Amino acid sequence: MLIVIEGIDRTGKSTLATSLAVATGGDIIHAAKPTKHPIDEYVGPLINYDPTDTSDDNTLILDRWHIGELVWPGFFGRSSALDDAVFRWIEMFMKSRGAVYVWADRTDTDAWIEELVAADEPVKTVQDILRLTDDFQMAFDASQGADIMRFDLAHSTLAKQTADILTHARLTQAEAADILSRTPQVIGANGECDVLLVGDIAAIERQGKLAVRSDSPLLPFAPYTGTSGHFLMSTLCYGRDYTGYVAVTNARRPDGRPERLLDLWLALNEPDVIALGKKAELATRNSRLPKRLTSSAPHPQYWRRFQRQSGESGYWQQLCAAGIQ
């Protein structure tokens, strides 16, 4: 299971994380102020998480993660590298891995303020709480990548809320496991979706690699700065919010073997398929996918290099013409 806990200080995040870890035998990962690119920061530690392993001890509990990075930079007056394209890609990754988000909040405001002041937390006033609560609400509203649950230690027992979260997390993990058993590369919709975008093969377009083991799978269109992945994600952000209805994969695995596109297509409830580039178009033709549901668009790398004057709006029109509307 993959469980993300977010919220303001002193809302019981660590208490809940410990309770979940004791109940499952899973591991807790705590995220502090980011020091690396958001993909390395928030996806790197999860790249080897496998939802198809349904044992309880295959549980990662994330105490603060990328949702908070939409909130805290504004509160502390610092910059962030988590732009819209990177955020949406991380959201797609989290959804495909069956993540559940838990928003830790409190209804006993007076006691909460006393604890914040006593602990000398940066959040000290009712005004701080109201501002951050609004910011977290907007951050969770922006997130379409996972189911969201609420946690309030003052409202119900810790044991009951722990059990409720785990019940829900097991269901979302099972859905992710069904998809990931077809291909470990897919990101995006967990379950049925409207559109499957298919690239060719993962390639590193920047100096260095993901900060993960060398045997980890490369993921499609990771949006590092200046890459075709960033251009594609920025283009998708140009249109309507796509996270819940688009999945992205590659036609070939990093070792060159073909992906099981037909199996994936069936598991995603038979979406329309858009091949990105000539190689991906050829691969979809060879995969026995129904031709009437398959179209193609230029690869984002080609468009970024040779149609720069049209930018994301021009590429969005190409995707719309191929059927992503």
N, C-alpha and C positions, 0 to 999 in steps of 0.2 A: 504494500500500500504506500501511497505517496500523499502526505498530509502537510499542508502549508498553514502555519499559524501566524496571523498578522494582527496588529493592534497597537494602541498607545502603551506606554510604560505602565507597569503595575496593574495590568488587567488579567494576570494569571496565565500568561503565555507559557512561561517555563513550568509552572505547576501542571498545566494541561499536557505539555510535551512530556514531562516525566511520567505522568499517569498513562499516557499512550505507550510510552516506551516500556513501562513495567508490564502493561497488559499484553504486549506483542513480542517483547524481546527485540524490538527494532532499535535503530540508531537515531540520535538527535544530531542535527547539524544546525549550528547557529550562524546567521549571517550578520556581520557588523558592517561598518561603512565600507563600500566596495573599493578595492584597490586595483582591480583588473577590468578588462572589457566585460560588460554585462553578460555576454554569452559564456565567457570563461568563469565568471563569478557565479552565475545562476543555473547554467546548464552543465558546465564541466563536471561538478560534483555528482550529477545525476545521470551522466551519459551511460553508465553501466548498470543502471537500475533496470531490472527486467520484470515487467508486470506479469509475465507468464509463470513466474515462480510465485505461487499463491500461498506459500507458508507464511505464517504470521511474522516470523522474524525477518522476512524480507519486507521490512517497513522502514521508510525514511520519514522522519518528522522534522520539518524545516521550521525552525524558530526564527521568524522574520525572513522574508525573501524578496522577490522582485516587486511585489505590490507595494511594499513600504518604500521602495526607491522612487515611486511616484509621489510620495508624501513628504519624506524627511528632508530632501534637498531644499524645498521651499521653506520649511520651518527653520532650518539651520542656515539658510542663505548660501548654499553651496551649489556648484554645477553638477550635472549628471550626464553620463554618456548614454542613458537609457532613452533613446528617441522613439518615435512612434513605430518605426520599422522594426527595431530590435525588440521593443515590447511586444508587438504582435507576434513576432516569430517565437519568442519565449512562451507566449500564451498558447500558441499552436503546439509547441513541444509539450507543455504541461498537460494540455487536454488529451493529447494522444497517449500520454503515459497514465491517464486515469487519475490525475491529481484532484484532491478535494481541498478547498480553501476554508479555513476557519477564521472568522473575524471575532477576536476577543474584545469584549466591551464590558462596561460595568454600569449598573443602575444605582448603586449606592455611592453617589457622587461625593457626599461629604466625607465619608471614610476614605474614599479614593484620594481626595485632595490631601487629607492628613498624611497618608502614606507617601504621596509624591513629595510633599514638603519635607517630611522626616528623612527620606532617602536622598534629598537634594537632587532630585531628577530635574532635567531641563524643562519638563512640563510641570508647571507649578500652580496654575490658576484655572478657574472655570473657563475663562476666555480661551486659554490654550487648549483645553479639552474640547470646547465647542468648535474651534477652528480645525483641530486635527480630526475630529469626528466627521466634519463636513468633507475634509480632504480625503479621508479613508472611504467615505461613502462614494465620492467621485471616482476614486481609484478602483473600487470594486465594481462600480457601474461601468467603468471603461473595460473591465476584464470580462471577456466572454469565453475564457479558456477552461473554466472548471466550475463545478458546483460549489456554492458558497453556503456555509453553515455559520450560525452564531453561537458564541460561547459566553456565558455570563455566570460566574461562580456564585453570585448573589441570588441568582434566579432558580437554580436547580443544583442537585448534588453533583459532585465531580464524577462519581462512579457512573451515574446515569448518562451524563453528557459524553463521557469517554466511550461508553457502550454505543450510544447513538452515532457518534462520529465514525467509529470503527465499522458499524453495520453499513453505513453509507459508503465508506471508503472501499469496503470489500466488493460492493456492487460495481462501482466505477472501475476498480481494478480488473474485474472480470470482463467488462466490456472492452477495456484497453487490451487485455491479454488476447482476446479473440482477433483483434486487428493486427497486433504486433506479431502474432504467430505467423501471419502471412508474409510480412516484411518488416524488419527492424528499422527501416529507414523512414517510414511514413511519419509525418507530423500533421497535426490539424484535427479535423473532426473525429471524435470518438464515437463510432457508430455511423449511422447514415449521414451522407452529405450530398450536396448538389453538384459539386464540381471537383474533379481530381486533376490537379496540375502535375504533369510528368516531365521531369528533366532527363538528362542523359546519365551522367555519372558524377558523383561528388568529387570536387577538386578544391584544393586549397589555393585561394586567390590572394593570400596575404603572406607576409613574411612570418614564419613561425607556424605553430599548429595549436589546436585546442589543448588546453592544459589537462589532458587525460592520458590514460594508458595508450600505448602505440597500437594495441589490438582493438581499440574502440572503433565502432562504425562511424564513418563520416555522415553527417546529416545534410539533407538537401537545402541548398540556398541559404546557408548561415549568413546573416546580414552584417558582416564586418564592413567597416567603412570603405567605400570605394569598390565594392564587389558587385557582381551581378545579383547576388542574393539581396543586398541592401536595395538595389534598384527595383527588384521585383517586389519586395515587401513595401517599399515606399509607394510603388504603383498601386498595390492593393489597398494601401491606406488612402490613396487618392480617391478610390471608389467608396462604396458603402462598407460598413463593418462586415468583414468576410469570415472572421475567425470560426464562427459556428457552422459555416456551410462549405468551406473549402478545405481540402486535404492536399498535401504536397508530397511527392515521392520522386525517386529516380528510377529509370528503366533498368539500370545496371548497378550492381553492388560495387563497392570500391575495388574488389578483386576482379571485376569484369564479368562476373556471372549475371545472367539476366534475372530480374526480379519477377515474382509471381504476380504480374499485373492483373491477370484474370481473376485469381483468387481474391486479391485485394479489392478489386472492383465489385465482386459479389458481396464481400464482407461489408462494404460501404453502402450497400443497398443500390448498386448499379447507377452511380452518378454519371453525368456527362464527363468526358475526358478531353483535356486540352494538352496536346504535346507541345513542349517548348523547344523548338529547334528541329532541324532535319533528322538528327540521330535519334532523338526521342520519338519523332513521328514514325520513323522506320521501325523502332522497337514496339510501338503500340500496334502497328500493322501486323507484326509477327507474333503478337501475344493472343490472338484470337478474340480480341475485344470486338464488340459489334461496331461495324463501320459507321452505322447511322448515328452513333453516339460519340464518335471520335472526330475531333477537329485539330487544327494546329495553329500556332502563333509563332512569331520569331522568338528565338532565344533572347532573354533579357540582356545577355552580354553583347549580342550582335546589336541590339537596339541602342544600348548605352554607348557603344563605340561609333556606330555609323549613322544613327538617327538622333544625335544629341539635341538637335534643335527642336525636336518634337517632345523630348523629355517624357515624364511620367504620364502626362495627359495623352500624348500620342500612343504610348504603349498601352495605356488603359483602353483606348479605342480599339487597338488590335485584339486585346483580350475579350472585349465586349463583342467584337465581330466574330470571335471564335466561340462565344457562347457563355461567357462568365456573368452575364447580366443577372 
